[in-house]
Amino acid sequence: MTRPPFDPPSEDDIAEVSRQLGRPARDVVGIAARCACGRPTVVSTKPRLTDGTPFPTFYYLTHPAATAAVSTLEAEGRMPELAALLEGATAELYRSAHEQYLADRGQFGDVPEIDGISAGGMPDRVKCLHALVGHALAAGPGVNPIGDVALAECGWSPEVCQCAVTVEVAG
């Protein structure tokens, strides 16, 4: 199977992502994961933005309720505990997730400035749970072990629509 397996964005998808983000969506090449209701949850973004900026975060979590739930995990200091899991088989899976992430992004261009850099701290640390959960949602269960754990713990599920829930995001 050719990766990444996502839908190209429609005009409605781009409008929804722009609404979710509170700003115009930039250089979206695909909708990598969707809410149970079909709205975008994770977008895939070009590795080099139109303005020339390198953009390593290929899988970008946009769903407001998911983003808020993951922000809560980060605020609770969960990242060091998740980083402590990076031993043995989990570390090997995490490195494989990093390699897959790079391969997926690489299909949309080579950007030397971000060569070997994926997202979320992969492959050796846990830096951004939003990026790791975005990757876990895009790739499916069993690919990104830390993203899978964070998704399971955050209290948000792509199988239950929370799109109508108003979420306040700290600024």
Secondary structure, 3 states (H helix, E strand, C coil): CCCCCCECCCHHHHHHHHHHHCCCCCCEEEEEEECCCCCEEEEEECCECCCCCECCCCEEECCHHHHHHHHHHHHCCHHHHHHCCCCHHHHHHHHHHHHHHHHHHHCCCCCHHHCCCCCCCCCCCCCCHHHHHHHHHHHCCCCCHHHHHHHHHCCCCCCCCCCCCCCCCCC
